[in-house]
Amino acid sequence: MRALEQAIDLAAAFEASSNPYMLLTPELRYAGMNAAYLNAVGATRDALIGRSIFEMFDAGPGDEAPENVRQLKASFDKVLRTGERDHLALIHYPIASTAADGSTVFEDRFWSATHTPLHDASGRIILILQHTTDITELEMLRRGRTTGAETSALDLIVRGGVVNRARAVQEDNRRLEGERNRLVEMFMQAPGFVTILTGPDHVFQMHNDAYSQLIGHRDITGRAVSEALPELVGQGYYEFLDSVYATGEAYEGRESRVQLQRTPDGPLEDVFLNFIYQPIRDGDGRVVGIFVQGHDVTENVQSARRQKLMIDELNHRVKNTLATIQSIAMQTARSHADPATFAESFQSRLMALSHTHDLLTRSHWEGADLRDILEHETLAHGPTRIVLNGPSLALGPASALSFGMIFHELATNAAKYGALSGPEGRVFVDWAIADQTDRVLTITWRELGGPAVTPPTRRGFGSRLIERNVRHDLAGEVKLSYLSDGFVAEMSVPLDRGSQHHG
């Protein structure tokens, strides 16, 4: 009951006030006004309630009218946008009235207005209260439009004085607000991350989208860095901020590693940043905050590291490849006194090495599948002559190169002396993986249907190359058997060694 009585008292005071007041909805339609306002604008309550203010008052004709309307609307928009009071020190806004002959005329009026937002319990703006003062007579005095000695002294005071300064201040405020809005927009759209910290506890005052993305879109405004980003403890960044705030000297970081928790309850992620902490000073030169600006250079740092690794790996592979070629040349020369046969054998072995390099290049040197290597090295002998049987198995670059040379030698020997030297012979290659916890690859190369086999009187380069690659490069075991019905090579190679040779 008491609240109702207070509401009635306030309504009565609102109506009885000699100061003009009116209420607008957020859509800028009249919701209420007092008698002083109706008297000031020369309208009735029924004519205004529910109508748009700009429908009722359009500032009349003349070149200034659009600008007058724009100023009034800009003030309302600012209130709705910021939720804060706005002042118009001076606005020229003529009011329509009806002349004796029934025609509509516009009377010059000058106003000073204050627009105040009224919020509900949730903070939402429900009404805008306008308190307006008619300062037409004062402005007329300033412009010298009245006559008479009795007003000349006041005219001297006012002319170029109070009202003129009010107009200048208002224009400056509008200009400064526009510039501030443009700066804030530039701040928010900056390609790098930007944030402003205030006070000795480094409280987040504002930050842009890039900074929000960097830290995982956390709610940080109004919170100290130590509270908003607790994972920075022990990484040195709090200390850098304290130093900048205490000494006033900027701090710059280049490719600095920081660990951030970019997802809730997620792991810490390594991020590399180029940044600067720049002190913000007040008018007396005291440090009051820190401006943080920088760029996420994680991708650049990782790319540079990958490039270095690739260059180091390339240098290593080139050296190993040259050593392999040198070994092939020397061993081939020992087995071929005739330059023509040497050239043919040497070239075929280089091509085998090249074929495996091609396979690895397709996978960016991440490795190759065992079946692909076998098919690549035996393709020239026809797909029906060689039967492959075994599971898919990815091999690392070093193992792939070794197996490429091994299968090339086996296929070359089979074509010269074994099962592939005649039309009826065939080769069966079977492989399997034993012991899944400590994997071992077993491969059997079996030749059938070829000419009779006799053990060689001496070990040739092909046999030595196979044994060297299996035992030295692959750390495995190999057994070469010259059975009466066909040659057999059995290999056993560990797949999960802690380290492997690369050539």
Protein Blocks (a to p, Z undefined) as FASTA:
>chain_A
ZZmmmmmmmmmmmmmpmbdcddddfkopafbdcfklmmmnopafklmgopafklmpgoia
ajklmmmmmmmmmmmmmmmmnopacddfbacdddddddfkopacdddddddddddddddf
kopafbdcdddddfklmmmmmnopagcjklmmmmmmmnoplmmmmmmmmmmmmmmmmmmm
mmmmmmmmpmbdcdddedjkopafbdcfklmmmnoppafehpafklmmmmlgonlmmmmm
mmmmmnopacddehiacdddfbghiacddddddddddddddfkopafbdcdddddfklmm
mmmmmmmmmmmmmmmmmmmmmmmmmmmmmmmmmmmmblklmmmmmmmmmmmmmmmmmmmm
mnoonaccfklmmmmmmmmnojklpccddddddddfklmmmmmmmmmmmmmmmmmmmmml
pmkbccddddddehjklccdddddddehiacddddfbdcfklmmmmmmmmmmnopacddd
ddfkbccddddddfkbfbdcfZZ
